[in-house]
Amino acid sequence: MIRKCFECRVPMNLTKSHFRGLSFDAMQCPKCKEKVFTEEQATRVAEIFKAQRLKNEYRRDIITIGNSCGLTLPKDVVEAFDLKGKSVRVSPNMSKKRIELIVNE
């Protein structure tokens, strides 16, 4: 489906938009130069910004909870992965000395 400009009623062209050092697709009117995003484009941009908000690595201390040990997660990680009230799988890899958390879908 060809998108038309809301003001000019002219078919819009696919173009690149730049913001905070990122480049992403947008629709632009060739007449008035208005830029808009389709729902898919807006969702993709939101995902890019959400991913950029996260650091590559977080340092956390192991805490004691009763007779068990635990780990707190940073708020931005919880929000980015929508973890509140969800469960994760814990996958230990002894040979690499890694513990991977897998978000259940």
N, CA, C and O atoms as a DFTB+ gen file, in Angstrom:
420 C
 N C O
     1  1       0.836      -1.187       0.000
     2  2       0.000       0.000       0.000
     3  2       0.882       1.252       0.000
     4  3       1.800       1.377       0.810
     5  1       0.597       2.148      -0.893
     6  2       1.365       3.386      -0.990
     7  2       0.824       4.384       0.029
     8  3      -0.374       4.664       0.068
     9  1       1.718       4.908       0.844
    10  2       1.335       5.899       1.857
    11  2       1.294       7.280       1.207
    12  3       2.151       7.624       0.394
    13  1       0.292       8.056       1.578
    14  2       0.179       9.420       1.066
    15  2       0.345      10.403       2.210
    16  3      -0.017      10.119       3.352
    17  1       0.896      11.558       1.885
    18  2       1.082      12.632       2.863
    19  2      -0.285      13.088       3.360
    20  3      -1.215      13.258       2.571
    21  1      -0.402      13.286       4.666
    22  2      -1.664      13.724       5.253
    23  2      -2.046      15.133       4.796
    24  3      -3.230      15.446       4.671
    25  1      -1.053      15.976       4.548
    26  2      -1.306      17.365       4.162
    27  2      -1.460      17.527       2.648
    28  3      -2.421      18.136       2.177
    29  1      -0.506      16.976       1.891
    30  2      -0.442      17.215       0.447
    31  2      -1.170      16.159      -0.386
    32  3      -1.483      16.393      -1.554
    33  1      -1.434      15.017       0.205
    34  2      -2.055      13.887      -0.499
    35  2      -1.193      13.380      -1.656
    36  3      -1.707      12.851      -2.641
    37  1       0.127      13.549      -1.523
    38  2       1.091      13.080      -2.515
    39  2       1.687      11.777      -1.994
    40  3       1.925      11.659      -0.792
    41  1       1.940      10.781      -2.873
    42  2       2.576       9.543      -2.407
    43  2       3.939       9.831      -1.766
    44  3       4.732      10.615      -2.287
    45  1       4.190       9.186      -0.636
    46  2       5.433       9.414       0.104
    47  2       6.510       8.450      -0.379
    48  3       6.213       7.358      -0.862
    49  1       7.760       8.870      -0.242
    50  2       8.910       8.062      -0.643
    51  2       9.611       7.496       0.582
    52  3       9.608       8.109       1.650
    53  1      10.208       6.333       0.422
    54  2      11.027       5.750       1.481
    55  2      12.350       6.501       1.524
    56  3      12.986       6.704       0.490
    57  1      12.765       6.913       2.716
    58  2      14.009       7.663       2.876
    59  2      14.686       7.234       4.169
    60  3      14.151       6.410       4.911
    61  1      15.839       7.779       4.434
    62  2      16.558       7.526       5.681
    63  2      16.405       8.738       6.587
    64  3      16.457       9.882       6.134
    65  1      16.217       8.468       7.868
    66  2      16.141       9.524       8.867
    67  2      17.278       9.304       9.856
    68  3      17.635       8.162      10.148
    69  1      17.841      10.375      10.368
    70  2      18.979      10.273      11.283
    71  2      18.621      10.930      12.613
    72  3      18.068      12.029      12.657
    73  1      18.954      10.220      13.700
    74  2      18.687      10.744      15.036
    75  2      19.662      10.103      16.010
    76  3      19.793       8.880      16.054
    77  1      20.345      10.932      16.790
    78  2      21.312      10.473      17.798
    79  2      22.321       9.478      17.224
    80  3      22.649       8.474      17.858
    81  1      22.803       9.766      16.032
    82  2      23.826       8.930      15.423
    83  2      23.305       7.656      14.785
    84  3      24.094       6.844      14.302
    85  1      22.003       7.464      14.772
    86  2      21.417       6.272      14.166
    87  2      20.725       6.638      12.865
    88  3      20.244       7.758      12.695
    89  1      20.680       5.683      11.956
    90  2      19.995       5.866      10.692
    91  2      18.899       4.819      10.588
    92  3      19.150       3.636      10.821
    93  1      17.693       5.233      10.242
    94  2      16.598       4.285      10.108
    95  2      15.625       4.766       9.037
    96  3      15.627       5.936       8.653
    97  1      14.786       3.833       8.559
    98  2      13.843       4.124       7.485
    99  2      12.696       5.011       7.959
   100  3      12.249       4.924       9.102
   101  1      12.236       5.861       7.054
   102  2      11.069       6.712       7.299
   103  2      10.399       6.972       5.950
   104  3      10.979       6.708       4.897
   105  1       9.192       7.483       5.996
   106  2       8.481       7.882       4.784
   107  2       8.507       9.408       4.733
   108  3       8.259      10.073       5.739
   109  1       8.814       9.972       3.526
   110  2       8.913      11.425       3.407
   111  2       8.109      11.915       2.206
   112  3       8.139      11.324       1.126
   113  1       7.399      13.000       2.427
   114  2       6.635      13.635       1.356
   115  2       7.613      14.401       0.461
   116  3       8.394      15.206       0.967
   117  1       7.588      14.171      -0.855
   118  2       8.509      14.893      -1.738
   119  2       8.160      16.381      -1.874
   120  3       8.994      17.183      -2.295
   121  1       6.931      16.739      -1.519
   122  2       6.489      18.125      -1.673
   123  2       6.790      18.966      -0.427
   124  3       7.498      19.970      -0.514
   125  1       6.255      18.561       0.732
   126  2       6.421      19.366       1.955
   127  2       7.575      18.882       2.839
   128  3       7.913      19.531       3.829
   129  1       8.176      17.748       2.485
   130  2       9.337      17.164       3.202
   131  2       8.988      16.626       4.585
   132  3       9.889      16.322       5.367
   133  1       7.706      16.503       4.902
   134  2       7.266      15.927       6.186
   135  2       7.694      14.460       6.245
   136  3       7.517      13.718       5.279
   137  1       8.261      14.043       7.392
   138  2       8.662      12.648       7.581
   139  2       7.735      11.987       8.587
   140  3       7.395      12.573       9.615
   141  1       7.332      10.767       8.283
   142  2       6.503       9.978       9.191
   143  2       7.031       8.552       9.202
   144  3       7.788       8.143       8.322
   145  1       6.617       7.805      10.219
   146  2       7.018       6.410      10.342
   147  2       5.792       5.520      10.250
   148  3       4.732       5.850      10.781
   149  1       5.943       4.391       9.574
   150  2       4.887       3.388       9.609
   151  2       4.946       2.730      10.983
   152  3       5.905       2.933      11.727
   153  1       3.946       1.956      11.319
   154  2       3.937       1.270      12.618
   155  2       5.153       0.353      12.745
   156  3       5.780       0.284      13.802
   157  1       5.481      -0.351      11.660
   158  2       6.637      -1.254      11.683
   159  2       7.939      -0.482      11.894
   160  3       8.803      -0.909      12.658
   161  1       8.074       0.660      11.210
   162  2       9.281       1.474      11.357
   163  2       9.393       2.029      12.772
   164  3      10.480       2.031      13.349
   165  1       8.297       2.492      13.328
   166  2       8.307       3.039      14.687
   167  2       8.658       1.961      15.705
   168  3       9.398       2.222      16.654
   169  1       8.136       0.757      15.516
   170  2       8.458      -0.356      16.412
   171  2       9.939      -0.674      16.343
   172  3      10.575      -0.900      17.372
   173  1      10.493      -0.695      15.145
   174  2      11.922      -0.995      14.957
   175  2      12.790       0.069      15.630
   176  3      13.773      -0.264      16.291
   177  1      12.435       1.338      15.468
   178  2      13.190       2.432      16.092
   179  2      13.132       2.305      17.609
   180  3      14.144       2.490      18.286
   181  1      11.961       1.990      18.146
   182  2      11.816       1.817      19.599
   183  2      12.701       0.680      20.094
   184  3      13.308       0.793      21.159
   185  1      12.785      -0.417      19.337
   186  2      13.643      -1.541      19.721
   187  2      15.113      -1.146      19.707
   188  3      15.875      -1.546      20.587
   189  1      15.510      -0.364      18.716
   190  2      16.908       0.089      18.628
   191  2      17.261       0.950      19.835
   192  3      18.316       0.758      20.440
   193  1      16.387       1.903      20.197
   194  2      16.665       2.763      21.347
   195  2      16.642       1.983      22.651
   196  3      17.429       2.267      23.554
   197  1      15.766       1.021      22.758
   198  2      15.702       0.190      23.960
   199  2      16.995      -0.613      24.107
   200  3      17.536      -0.725      25.207
   201  1      17.489      -1.170      23.001
   202  2      18.727      -1.945      23.033
   203  2      19.923      -1.055      23.354
   204  3      20.835      -1.476      24.065
   205  1      19.927       0.162      22.841
   206  2      21.049       1.066      23.108
   207  2      21.075       1.540      24.548
   208  3      22.131       1.900      25.069
   209  1      19.924       1.541      25.189
   210  2      19.837       1.975      26.582
   211  2      20.594       1.021      27.500
   212  3      21.075       1.419      28.561
   213  1      20.697      -0.234      27.087
   214  2      21.357      -1.239      27.912
   215  2      22.866      -1.175      27.753
   216  3      23.378      -0.915      26.664
   217  1      23.556      -1.409      28.827
   218  2      25.009      -1.502      28.779
   219  2      25.385      -2.880      28.252
   220  3      24.546      -3.780      28.210
   221  1      26.631      -3.047      27.854
   222  2      27.101      -4.358      27.403
   223  2      27.324      -5.304      28.570
   224  3      27.266      -6.524      28.415
   225  1      27.579      -4.734      29.734
   226  2      27.901      -5.577      30.885
   227  2      27.514      -4.846      32.170
   228  3      27.666      -3.629      32.276
   229  1      27.019      -5.599      33.129
   230  2      26.684      -5.066      34.447
   231  2      27.436      -5.877      35.490
   232  3      27.609      -7.087      35.339
   233  1      27.873      -5.223      36.530
   234  2      28.533      -5.923      37.631
   235  2      27.558      -5.971      38.800
   236  3      27.043      -4.940      39.235
   237  1      27.311      -7.170      39.301
   238  2      26.393      -7.368      40.414
   239  2      27.031      -8.284      41.446
   240  3      27.766      -9.209      41.099
   241  1      26.744      -8.018      42.726
   242  2      27.210      -8.881      43.807
   243  2      26.160      -9.950      44.077
   244  3      24.959      -9.705      43.960
   245  1      26.629     -11.134      44.440
   246  2      25.736     -12.215      44.842
   247  2      25.240     -11.889      46.245
   248  3      26.030     -11.532      47.120
   249  1      23.934     -12.010      46.460
   250  2      23.359     -11.709      47.768
   251  2      22.840     -12.989      48.410
   252  3      22.551     -13.967      47.720
   253  1      22.723     -12.978      49.737
   254  2      22.196     -14.124      50.471
   255  2      20.721     -13.884      50.767
   256  3      20.335     -12.839      51.291
   257  1      19.905     -14.883      50.417
   258  2      18.464     -14.834      50.677
   259  2      18.124     -16.116      51.429
   260  3      17.959     -17.171      50.818
   261  1      18.020     -16.027      52.752
   262  2      17.801     -17.229      53.564
   263  2      19.005     -18.147      53.457
   264  3      20.126     -17.735      53.754
   265  1      18.787     -19.395      53.034
   266  2      19.880     -20.349      52.834
   267  2      20.328     -20.401      51.378
   268  3      21.122     -21.268      51.012
   269  1      19.842     -19.505      50.556
   270  2      20.158     -19.498      49.123
   271  2      20.927     -18.242      48.748
   272  3      21.081     -17.322      49.552
   273  1      21.399     -18.223      47.531
   274  2      22.060     -17.040      46.980
   275  2      21.181     -16.465      45.878
   276  3      20.397     -17.183      45.257
   277  1      21.317     -15.178      45.644
   278  2      20.506     -14.522      44.625
   279  2      21.277     -13.433      43.913
   280  3      22.429     -13.139      44.233
   281  1      20.618     -12.854      42.958
   282  2      21.212     -11.822      42.120
   283  2      20.117     -10.819      41.768
   284  3      19.035     -11.217      41.337
   285  1      20.378      -9.543      41.944
   286  2      19.403      -8.533      41.531
   287  2      19.743      -8.080      40.118
   288  3      20.909      -8.047      39.725
   289  1      18.710      -7.731      39.363
   290  2      18.903      -7.278      37.987
   291  2      18.650      -5.778      37.906
   292  3      17.760      -5.263      38.583
   293  1      19.426      -5.073      37.082
   294  2      19.212      -3.633      36.920
   295  2      17.819      -3.340      36.354
   296  3      17.282      -4.114      35.562
   297  1      17.253      -2.225      36.771
   298  2      15.905      -1.842      36.361
   299  2      15.775      -1.763      34.838
   300  3      14.769      -2.205      34.284
   301  1      16.786      -1.200      34.153
   302  2      16.676      -1.071      32.699
   303  2      16.672      -2.425      31.993
   304  3      16.060      -2.561      30.934
   305  1      17.350      -3.439      32.565
   306  2      17.319      -4.791      31.996
   307  2      15.933      -5.396      32.195
   308  3      15.373      -5.996      31.278
   309  1      15.384      -5.237      33.393
   310  2      14.044      -5.762      33.695
   311  2      13.013      -5.141      32.756
   312  3      12.145      -5.842      32.235
   313  1      13.103      -3.832      32.541
   314  2      12.145      -3.155      31.662
   315  2      12.339      -3.544      30.200
   316  3      11.363      -3.776      29.488
   317  1      13.594      -3.617      29.746
   318  2      13.865      -3.935      28.340
   319  2      13.384      -5.332      27.965
   320  3      12.898      -5.543      26.854
   321  1      13.515      -6.284      28.884
   322  2      13.107      -7.664      28.613
   323  2      11.734      -7.991      29.197
   324  3      11.285      -9.135      29.123
   325  1      11.069      -6.996      29.774
   326  2       9.744      -7.178      30.378
   327  2       9.748      -8.378      31.328
   328  3       8.949      -9.302      31.173
   329  1      10.650      -8.359      32.310
   330  2      10.868      -9.502      33.199
   331  2      10.000      -9.516      34.448
   332  3       9.880     -10.558      35.092
   333  1       9.401      -8.407      34.804
   334  2       8.646      -8.345      36.064
   335  2       7.557      -9.421      36.084
   336  3       6.686      -9.457      35.215
   337  1       7.624     -10.301      37.097
   338  2       6.649     -11.374      37.246
   339  2       6.890     -12.571      36.339
   340  3       6.098     -13.514      36.351
   341  1       7.964     -12.559      35.553
   342  2       8.265     -13.655      34.629
   343  2       9.319     -14.572      35.243
   344  3       9.916     -14.249      36.271
   345  1       9.538     -15.708      34.608
   346  2      10.593     -16.615      35.057
   347  2      11.668     -16.710      33.976
   348  3      11.410     -16.451      32.801
   349  1      12.864     -17.082      34.391
   350  2      13.976     -17.278      33.463
   351  2      14.572     -18.659      33.702
   352  3      14.475     -19.209      34.799
   353  1      15.185     -19.207      32.669
   354  2      15.918     -20.468      32.811
   355  2      17.367     -20.124      33.116
   356  3      17.927     -19.191      32.540
   357  1      17.968     -20.877      34.020
   358  2      19.372     -20.688      34.377
   359  2      20.154     -21.819      33.730
   360  3      19.895     -22.993      33.994
   361  1      21.116     -21.459      32.877
   362  2      21.894     -22.450      32.143
   363  2      23.378     -22.292      32.490
   364  3      24.058     -21.434      31.927
   365  1      23.887     -23.126      33.427
   366  2      25.303     -23.028      33.795
   367  2      26.193     -23.726      32.767
   368  3      25.834     -24.778      32.239
   369  1      27.345     -23.137      32.488
   370  2      28.342     -23.733      31.603
   371  2      29.656     -23.744      32.373
   372  3      30.380     -22.750      32.397
   373  1      29.954     -24.871      32.999
   374  2      31.127     -24.978      33.869
   375  2      32.435     -24.814      33.102
   376  3      33.373     -24.208      33.619
   377  1      32.518     -25.340      31.880
   378  2      33.778     -25.263      31.136
   379  2      34.147     -23.814      30.794
   380  3      35.330     -23.477      30.731
   381  1      33.156     -22.966      30.577
   382  2      33.417     -21.560      30.260
   383  2      33.260     -20.645      31.469
   384  3      33.470     -19.436      31.370
   385  1      32.885     -21.230      32.622
   386  2      32.636     -20.466      33.845
   387  2      31.619     -19.355      33.591
   388  3      31.835     -18.194      33.938
   389  1      30.503     -19.749      32.973
   390  2      29.438     -18.807      32.640
   391  2      28.101     -19.326      33.143
   392  3      27.866     -20.533      33.200
   393  1      27.239     -18.402      33.502
   394  2      25.852     -18.712      33.828
   395  2      25.001     -17.839      32.915
   396  3      25.106     -16.613      32.935
   397  1      24.166     -18.479      32.122
   398  2      23.330     -17.753      31.173
   399  2      21.886     -17.747      31.667
   400  3      21.366     -18.777      32.096
   401  1      21.246     -16.585      31.606
   402  2      19.830     -16.466      31.942
   403  2      19.049     -16.392      30.637
   404  3      19.318     -15.538      29.792
   405  1      18.083     -17.290      30.476
   406  2      17.290     -17.341      29.253
   407  2      15.858     -16.953      29.591
   408  3      15.231     -17.568      30.453
   409  1      15.344     -15.937      28.916
   410  2      13.987     -15.457      29.165
   411  2      13.009     -16.424      28.519
   412  3      13.086     -16.702      27.323
   413  1      12.082     -16.936      29.334
   414  2      11.050     -17.832      28.810
   415  2      10.028     -17.019      28.043
   416  3       9.637     -15.934      28.472
   417  1       9.602     -17.539      26.922
   418  2       8.615     -16.819      26.097
   419  2       7.243     -17.352      26.337
   420  3       6.282     -16.874      25.735
